[in-house]
Amino acid sequence: MTRILHLSDTHFGTERKPVVEAVLDVARAIEPDLVVLSGDITQRARRGQFAAARKFVQRLSLPVLAVPGNHDIPLFNLFARVLDPYGNYRRALGAALEPVFETPGLLAIGVNTTRPRRRKDGEISDAQIGRVAQRLRQARPGQLRVVVAHHPVRAKEESDLANLLINRERALAAWAQAGLDLVLGGHIHLPYVLPASA
């Protein structure tokens, strides 16, 4: 059985030590095949916040797939937002903004749905949709096929509909046809499970 520990919106910079320790204890107890960090890893994309996130990832001592969220791009430092929006993220968590993790039982594909020109809304391009669909079609038999993005493709509460990923319907249609099993996301700070189709 494949086990994934999904964490989102950790907002390092606002973390509480007892909560961090509890999450580490859970990770040790369930021994997941993969830990997913689906964005908003930091509160304001500052170096110290990313350093805390990196320390947390190192303490996990498990495979981690991370994608950025809108809080992982500088908000107030406009110079960095324009010239190097993912600089601190890459220094702390690695160069890949759209990583892929694969084992015999799992194919997890990260998608960067953030856009430096947007403050919070997420978007996915046709090129990203196509790249993910192609990779899903290459999955081996028996692999759980998972896409990880920060911005959600479905909402449980009507008030969260405005937070949904732009171009999500095109993405879901293409990915379902390519064999998608599961989409993991965050952004709205509410845990839920919904079918991918409306």
N, C-alpha and C positions, 0 to 999 in steps of 0.2 A: 504494500500500500504506500502510495506517495503522500508525504506530509509537507504542507506549506504553512509557515507561520507568516501571516499577513499583518504588517504594521503600516499605518499611514498617519500622516499629520502629527508626527512626533514633536515638531516645533522646538527643537533643541534651542536653548536660550530661555525657555520657559519651563524646562523639565524639572521634575521633582525626584530627588534621589531615591526615595522608597519605591516610586513607580518604576524607575529604571531598573532597580535591583529585582523587583517583582517580575518584570518582563524577561530579564536574564534568567531568572529561576524557571520560568515557564519554558523558555527556549531549551534550557538544559534538560528539563523533565520530558518534553515531547520529542526532542531530537529530530527536528524537521529536516527534510532533504534540502529545503531552501527557505531562507528568510526573505520576504519581499518587503521593501520599503517603497511605498507608492507615493512619494512626493511630500512636499512641505516638511522636509526633514529638519529644516531650521525655521526660526521665527523671522529673521530678517537677512539671511544670507551673509552673515558676518563671519570672518575667519574663526573667531573664538567659538561660535556656534557650530560651525562645521568641524572644528577640532573636537568638540564634545561628541558630535555625531560619529566621527571617525573612531574615537576611543570606544564608543558603544559597539560599533561594528566589529572592532578588533576583539572586544571582550566576548562577543557572541561565539567566535571561533567556529563559525558555520558559513556555508556558501550564502552570499547575499546578492540579490538583484535589486538595484535601486534605480529609480527614475526621478527627475526633478519635478517639483511642484512650483506654483507661482511664488511661494514664499522663499524659494531657493534662488531667486533672482533678486539682485539689489533693488529696493524700492526708492530709497532716499538718495543713494549715491548714483545720480544720473550719468555721470561719467562712466562708471563701471557698467551700468545697465546698458548703455549704448555700445561701448567698446569691448567689453569682456563680460557679458552677463552671466556666463557659467564658470568664470575663472575660479572662484572659491569652491564651487561644487566639484570641479574637476581635480583641483589640488587635494581635496579631502577624500573624494569617493571614486576617483578614477576618471579617465578621459571619456569613456563611453557614456553617452546620454541615452542610448537605446541599446542596452546590452541584451544578450541572449544567453540563457542558461539551459544546458541540456544534459540529461541522464537517460539511461534506457527507458525509464518510466515517465519522463517529464520533458516537455519543451516549453520554456517560459520566454516570452518575447517582450522586451521593454519598449515603450513608445513615449517619446517626449512630446507631450501635448501643450507644453508651455510656449508662450511667445513673448519675447522681451517687450514688444510694443503694446501688449495687453497687460492690464494690471492684475486681473484674476481669471478671466475667461480662458478656457482651453479650446484648442482647435487641432484638427488632424487634417493633413493634406492628402491629396490623391496619391502622391508619391509614397507617403507613409502607409496608406491603406494598401497599396499594391505590394510594397515590400513585405509587410506583415502577412498578407494573403499568400504570397509566394513561399514564404518561410513555413507557414502552416501546412501548405500542400506538401512540403518536403518532410513532414513529421513521419517518424517510423511507426509501424503498427504497435499499438499498446501504449503509446505516449499520451499522457494528459497534455492537452494543448491549451496554454494559458497566455493571455495578453495582459500586460500590466501597464496602466496609464494612471496619471494623477487624477484627471478629471473624469467624472462618472458618465456612464452611458445610459443609466436609468436612475430614477429617483423614487423614493418611497413616499415622500411628502410633497404635496403640490407646491409648497413654498420653495422647494429646491429645484424646480424645473428650470429656472434661469441659470443654474450652475452646470447644466449638462454640456457635454462636449459638443462643440460645433462640428458638423459633418458626421455625427455618430451613426445616423441611419445608413449612410453609404458604407461606412466602415463595418458595421455589424452585418449587413447583407453580404459583403464580400468575404468577411472572415467566417461567417457561418457556412457559406458555400465551400470554403477552404478547409473546414473541419474544426473550427473553434469549439472548445469545451467550456471555457470560463474566462471572464474578464474581471480583473481586480483593479479597483480604483479607490479614491479617497475624496478629499477636498471638502466634503460637506459635514464631516465629523459625526456621522450617524451610521452605525453598523446595520446592514441589511443584506438579504439575498433575494434577487428577483430574476425571473427568466430574461434572457437577452432580447427576446422578441416582445413587442408591445402587446 
